[in-house]
């Protein structure tokens, strides 16, 4: 298994992210699902310059992106968006597209369960058909009930993958597994050869090793499935605004992109942090995961 990292948690120039990843010994990036910001030729050149490969991408499900929206126009636009993300992965030589089917933060359905399931299957089949031609795997990611009502557990994601068809698997996330699955390690084993991606944050969504997730057992379970992909860091460091807090938002921290990027990060409980603090967490994550993979931590 190799080390990768998401970049949606830090609105900064891609080159800044890539330099940090190289410095801390990462192999790859699971690039934010905003394809209009990542022109293929320039992005590929940047990846090559820093020796970081594209592992894949993850859909960023802000308002207006929703495969189970009641409005058919929204569903169609969401499919186009996901196809653009998949094409970006294809052009950058990546392998996987992690898909959250519905808007993050939407916690109430707009139709009955059977209808919404059918909408999701239809959209994902169209996505998977094109992804097969591009040799990009579709990995459905279940997230916790406080962020969506649709697809919370590993078994739900596996059922949806099976209903969509071949070439579709799951992206599991330690943080979400801890909330929704009674036995996260059993959930990993149960994914079998449909485990296409794994996202890394501890039970409190901090760096691995700072919570109580059973990392060594999880890695053992992944190896048992034959998983040989990336462990993709996705920690979300909280800003402690209490009198006990040593961590505070850093107004001077760089921010690139629209205000919605920062809002998405704040909606996940974080903020703009100092480069020093964020970089330290990137390094801590790499050191801990390498120790777990080598059998020295867990």
Secondary structure as UniProt FT lines:
FT   STRAND          2..6
FT   TURN            8..9
FT   HELIX           14..23
FT   TURN            24..25
FT   STRAND          28..33
FT   HELIX           35..37
FT   HELIX           40..50
FT   STRAND          53..59
FT   TURN            63..64
FT   TURN            67..68
FT   HELIX           72..91
FT   TURN            92..93
FT   STRAND          96..99
FT   TURN            104..105
FT   HELIX           113..134
FT   STRAND          137..140
FT   TURN            145..147
FT   HELIX           154..164
FT   TURN            166..167
FT   STRAND          168..173
FT   HELIX           174..180
FT   HELIX           184..191
FT   HELIX           192..194
FT   STRAND          195..200
FT   TURN            203..204
FT   TURN            208..209
FT   HELIX           215..225
FT   STRAND          230..233
FT   TURN            243..244
FT   TURN            251..252
FT   HELIX           259..267
FT   TURN            268..269
FT   HELIX           275..293
FT   TURN            294..295
//
